[in-house]
Amino acid sequence: YTLIVTATDHGDVPLATNSTVNVTVIHFNAPVFSSTPYTGNVIENSNVGTFVLNVTALPQHDLANRSMVYNISSIIATAPVTFATTNLTSLTTFSIDPTSGRVTTAQPIDREQYSSYSLTLCAQDWGQPRKSTCVTATVTVLDVNDNAPVFGQSSYSAPVREEASVSANVANISATDIDFGVNGTVRFSIVAGNTGSAFAIDAVTGAVTVNNRLNGSIPPSYTLIIRAADLGTPVQATNATLTINVVFFGSPVFAQQSYTGHISEAALIDSAVLSGTGTTPLVITATPQHDGPDQSMTYSIIGGNTGNAFAIHPLNGSLTLFNLIDREVKATYTLTVLAR
């Protein structure tokens, strides 16, 4: 500032003199932090009072009192996975020493609730007038393996057909672990109940498949104990049960327990064997006992067919003459027919 100062006396004829005064205002800036931004780490579940980081600010004035007063003006917490942010208005998660700038935990911290925090830390000097400045400090919460995997269900059940091929899918098991990194990486295994190593489970996906061909009666069901374990230290694990019922189908059933038929010894090859004492062709029929889409049957003669005298149609079960016969050589044939 440039000031004009006038001095005037009190004589009968006042006399005055002017003088110029130049005034320079000495301006001091707000305090300056030694680093920006600040970062720190803290292990979840640490004791209250655990050190996190330290901040330092320097005053920009030349007064004798060069101390600072520190405070936390805001805390914004970030959730894991979703990265949703929350403004913590209570400011009770962390505390800062107002004199030293030492930041510590003020309450237990759970990484599964918040994985990081953004603190706004401020420093105020003792200048005239007092000035303040703020800086951001990011605190990352380090994970501890304090959670076991959780299955989608406590128990599972699934059917499997006894004719299922090896590698056929039976069930899909799922489990999640809310910890981070290897602490939250889940691996599956079958730890009990897998008689004959009948089934296998994919360690990564949890897909249960047929490992060996099944026999529906030996045994008719399996109760597998599935283990989900994380890769943390120490390992956290949980078990669930998977009950697998083998859908068992019996052998085909013939329409009759036994059949009788007749044919003339003078019959020509490919002539039909007639039913009982009648004149209609003899047809062997059986019904499958499974519920699959293919209900067809295959027939064959497996015994008693001396000289290959007869043939059976493999699909419709009709019986015909395959070679010429002589009643005086053999008058009766007892055939064993297989239906498959």
Secondary structure, DSSP 8 states (H G I E B T S, - for coil): -EEEEEEE--SSS--EEEEEEE---------EESSSSEEEEEETT--TT-EEEE--EE--S-SS----EEEEEEEEEE-TTT--EEE-TT--SEEE-TTT-EEEESS---TTT-SEEEEEEEEE--SSS--EEEEEEEEEEE-------EESSSEEEEEEETT--TT-EEEE--EE--S-GGGG-EEEEEEE--GGG-EEE-TTT-EEEE-S---TTSSSEEEEEEEEEESSSS--EEEEEEEEEEE-----EESSS---EE--TT--TT-B-EETTSSSB-B--EE--S-SS-----EEEEE--GGG-EEE-TTT-BEEE-S---TTT------EEEE-
